Amino acid sequence: DAGITQSPRHKVTETGTPVTLRCHQTENHRYMYWYRQDPGHGLRLIHYSYGVKDTDKGEVSDGYSVSRSKTEDFLLTLESATSSQTSVYFCAISETPPDTQYFGPGTRLTVL
Amino acid sequence: RKEVEQDPGPFNVPEGATVAFNCTYSNSASQSFFWYRQDCRKEPKLLMSVYSSGNEDGRFTAQLNRASQYISLLIRDSKLSDSATYLCVVNDNNDMRFGAGTRLTVKP
């Protein structure tokens, strides 16, 4: 299995609070991605990174920001969480697109 | 119209059965295609890539039909351990587009 960890694995928070999710990889892959997965939808891309300090928006980026200060870490921040951001968040890595993406174990976020 | 569409199922089949899933995609310029498997409350994992000429990996066969814009996955001799959700993934100009998945349950 690819060396990808996510933290926290579960989080319950209240509307309006900031939340940061962390993705850490030990594979030295250049590309990192944040997805959310909701019932009835496929995984939807939030943001991705193609190198340190290089990030771009995905399909559902509103309300989210990201940062990548090191190759191994990619952070996803919800500046002010809303109930619509209750979801399962997956981080993924790849060497180059369109190569296989390897996924982390996911973070289950509940916003009350 | 969704970019990648799959029948959500569930497909309930007995052990040993053959089962097939289709997935349609909307962008005729899509470049590469994959099937991922996702177990309940787990992360998706690559099952197989789908090549233009079709490809086989053990009991699994994947086919691509560019003219009709669909890909298929055939599972022969189903095992209990094949129970999972199967995600169709289409690479669309380096954006990976995921279907919502087809749930398969294999019963004894």
Interface residues (C-beta under 8 A of the other chain):
Chain A: Y35 G40 H41 G42 L43 R44 L45 G58 E59 F90 P97 P98 T100 Q101 Y102 F103 G104 P105 G106
Chain B: V4 P8 Q31 S32 F34 R41 K42 E43 P44 K45 L46 S49 L87 N91 N94 D95 M96 R97 F98 G99 A100 G101
